Amino acid sequence: IDNVDLCIALGNAVDNAIEACEKLSGTDKIVDISANYQQSHFILIIKNPVSEDYAINGSFPETTKADPLKHGFGLSNIKRIADKYDGDMSVEVNDCIFTLYLVLKVN
């Protein structure tokens, strides 16, 4: 995996998680990051709390930024990297926990 691609994916994912935590008023602002290598695949899972459960439309949640035309590119960049490495990216929200799954095929 190219270092730049890995940094783009990880940087966008962590930035999104931290930004979501900054919007919370409580003290449960924990970002859980796990990475693993299994059967020629790099697997990254990032979980962070959100204020409420919300639906995912397609592969991406809608941006919550004031100007949506200038934002919402982070997950798209991660998805582009997943596609480049014959992998997959998905997101879900359950019990006020946002989870990003990223799988990249490693040769």
Buried (B, 14 or more C-beta within 10 A) or exposed (E): BEEEBBEBBBEBBBEBBEEBBEEBEEEEBEBEBEEEEEEEBBBBBBBBBBEEEEEEEEEBBEBBEEEEEEEBEBBEBBBBBBEEBEBBBBBEBEEBBBBBBBBBBEE
